[in-house]
C-alpha cells in the first residue's frame, strides 16, 4: 500500500515547487512602459527613473499619446505615463514611436524615494514647456492584458505624479468585460477546461484500455468537443466572462482540450498508472503557472517566462485575450501554438499505436513459443505405447518349437 502513496506525495512536491516557484515572489523583470513626450523634459524624466533603476523596467519615450495607446493595445508596453503639462499626445499626428529605449528599475518602492536632480529637472521642464496643455498627469494602462501588471505600473507612477503636485489620472484603454473586472476569469476558465480534459484521460486510458487505440483516440476527440462546449457555456451565458467572440473562444477551447486528451491518451500506453502524475505535471504544474493568467511573464522568473512563449495554456489565455480585447492582434501566433500541441497529440497517439502493435506481436510470438515448449515437454514426459505382437514368421517359429516339444 505504501507504494501507492508515492503518487500523491510527488503531486504535493510538484505542485508546491511549481506554484510557489511561479507566484511566491512576483516582481517586474524588464516590464516595458513608456513616458509620453518628445521634449527634453520627457527624456530627462525617463533618465531620472533610470538613474534609480536596477533593470526591472524597460522605459521608452513615445512622442504622442495616440502612439502609446496603440502600443498598449498591441501589448508592446503595459503602461504609459503622460506628465502634467505635456500635451504632446493631444491634437498632433503620429510622428513616431519614441526616441529610444532604456532599462530602468521600476518596483513600487524605487519610485517613491527622494527627488533626484534629474527628476526635479524633468518635472520643472515639463511644467515650463507644456504648462496648460494637461491639467493632471495621466497613466494609460490596459487592464485586459494583465490586471496585476497594470496595478504594478500604477504603484510605480503614483509617487511620481505626487511630485508634480496633482493626483494621478488612470485611463484604461482596454478594460475587461463588466462581469470579469480583473480579467482573470479567463485563467479560471483555463483551469476548468484543463481539469475536464486531463481527468478524462484517466477514464479513457483505464476503463477503455481494452479498446483499440483508434477508438480511444475517437473518444478523446469527442470528449474534447463536450469539454469545450462546457467551457464556452461558462464563458458566455453562465458567467458572462466575455461579451463577444464566443465562437472563437469555443474554437480555441476545443484545440486546447483536444491536444491535452490526445497527448494523455498516447502517454497512457507508456506510463500506465503514472499517467495521472504525468499529465498533471504537463498541464497543471507547468501549464497554469506559465499561462500568464495571474502574472504575465514580465512579472515572473526566467523559467516560467520562457515556458510562456510556447506552452499550450499560454496559447489559450493570450489567444482569448487577443481575440476578445485586442482586435485579434497576435492571434495567429497563439492559434499556431494550440495547433502544434494538437499535432503533438496526434503524433503521440500514432507512436502509441505502433508500440501497442509491436507489443501484441511480441506477446503473440511469446505465446506461440510457450505453446511449442509445453508441447515438447508433454511429449518428453509421457511414455510411448508398447508395440503390438507381430503375426507371421514369429508365430510359425513358436508353433514349430511346440511340435518339437510334443515329439520329445
Secondary structure, DSSP 8 states (H G I E B T S, - for coil): -GGGHHHHHHHHHHHHHHHHHHHTT---SSEEEEEE-SSHHHHHHHHHHHHT-SSSEEEEEES-HHHHHHHHHTTS-S-EEE-TT--TTSS-----S-SEEEEE---TTGGGS---HHHHHHHHHHHHHHTTT-SS-EEEE-TTT-HHHHHHHHHHHHHHHHTTTS--EEEESS---TT-TTSTHHHHHHHHHHHHHHHHHHHHHHTTTTS-HHHHHHHHHHHHHHHHHHHHHIIIIIT-S-SS-HHHHHHHHHHHHHHHHHHHHHHHHHHGGGHHHHHHIIIIITHHHHSSSSS-GGGS-HHHHHHHTT-HHHHHHHHHHHHHHSTTTTHHHHHHHHHHHHHHHHHHHHHHHHHHHHHHHHHHHHHHHHHHHHHHHHHHHS---------SHHHHHHHHHHHHHHH-
